[in-house]
């Protein structure tokens, strides 16, 4: 269940698992990224990703994560994930690092 309400401003991209949109938190006006899983993605896959993200959320986002996970909810039967809005997508981030992984710790 979402603790916030979001307004979709713009579709940013699509992939095999879902779509990503630029959204605004209606209460705080914070700009966030929303990932909505496609209808055909099974519940087990979505719940597994949510479980992993919830575990990562407990770590220090500045040292252990590429992007901050904010919350998740279900909307019209589709799982949605809310992340901080970054200036780069994952592809551009990795490309800027010459495809080197981010060091952990």
matplotlib code that plots the C-alpha trace (Angstrom):
import matplotlib.pyplot as plt

x = [0.0, 1.5, 1.9, 2.0, 0.1, 2.0, 1.2, 2.7, 4.5, 6.3, 7.1, 10.9, 11.3, 10.1, 11.7, 10.8, 9.6, 7.8, 7.7, 9.5, 7.9, 8.9, 6.4, 5.8, 4.8, 1.6, 2.2, 5.9, 6.4, 9.5, 10.2, 10.6, 11.0, 8.2, 8.7, 5.5, 5.7, 4.0, 0.7, 2.2, 5.0, 4.2, 3.5, 6.4, 9.0, 7.7, 7.6, 11.1, 12.4, 10.5, 11.9, 15.5, 14.9, 13.4, 16.6, 18.8, 16.7, 17.9, 21.5, 23.1, 21.9, 24.9, 27.4, 25.6, 23.1, 23.1, 19.6, 17.5, 14.3, 11.5, 8.4, 6.2, 2.5, 0.0, -2.1, -4.9, -3.2, 0.2, 3.2, 4.9, 8.2, 9.2, 12.8, 14.7, 14.9, 18.5, 20.0, 21.2, 19.5, 21.4, 22.7, 24.2, 25.6, 27.5, 28.6, 30.0, 32.1, 33.3, 31.2, 33.2, 31.0, 30.5, 32.8, 31.0, 31.8]
y = [0.0, 3.4, 5.9, 8.7, 9.8, 10.4, 12.3, 10.9, 13.7, 11.8, 8.3, 7.8, 4.4, 0.8, -2.5, -6.2, -6.0, -2.7, 1.0, 3.8, 7.2, 10.5, 11.3, 13.9, 13.2, 15.1, 16.0, 16.9, 17.8, 15.5, 14.2, 10.4, 7.6, 5.0, 1.5, -0.3, -4.0, -5.2, -7.1, -10.4, -10.3, -13.0, -12.0, -14.2, -12.3, -8.9, -9.9, -11.3, -7.9, -6.0, -8.2, -7.6, -3.9, -3.7, -5.4, -3.0, -0.1, -0.9, -0.3, 3.2, 4.3, 6.5, 3.7, 0.5, 1.4, 2.9, 4.3, 4.9, 2.7, 4.7, 2.4, -0.1, -0.5, -2.3, -0.2, -1.9, -5.3, -4.1, -3.8, -0.4, 0.6, 4.2, 5.3, 8.6, 10.4, 10.3, 12.4, 9.2, 5.8, 2.6, 2.2, 5.7, 5.3, 2.1, 3.5, 6.6, 4.2, 2.3, -0.6, -1.1, -2.2, 0.2, -0.7, -2.0, -0.9]
z = [0.0, -1.0, 1.7, -0.8, -4.0, -7.3, -10.4, -13.6, -15.5, -18.3, -19.6, -19.5, -21.0, -21.5, -21.0, -21.0, -17.4, -17.3, -17.9, -16.0, -15.6, -14.1, -11.3, -8.6, -5.1, -4.7, -1.1, -1.1, -4.8, -4.8, -8.3, -8.3, -10.8, -10.9, -12.3, -13.1, -13.9, -17.0, -16.5, -17.6, -15.0, -12.4, -8.8, -7.6, -9.7, -8.5, -4.9, -5.1, -6.5, -3.8, -1.1, -2.3, -2.5, 1.0, 2.3, 0.4, 1.7, 5.3, 4.2, 3.9, 0.4, -0.1, 0.2, -0.8, -3.5, -6.9, -6.5, -3.4, -3.2, -1.5, -1.5, -3.4, -3.9, -6.1, -8.6, -10.6, -10.1, -11.2, -8.9, -8.7, -7.3, -6.4, -6.6, -6.2, -9.6, -11.0, -13.8, -15.5, -16.2, -15.4, -18.9, -19.1, -15.6, -16.5, -19.8, -18.0, -15.9, -19.0, -17.8, -14.6, -11.6, -8.7, -5.8, -2.7, 0.8]

ax = plt.figure().add_subplot(projection="3d")
ax.plot(x, y, z, "-o")
ax.set_aspect("equal")
plt.show()
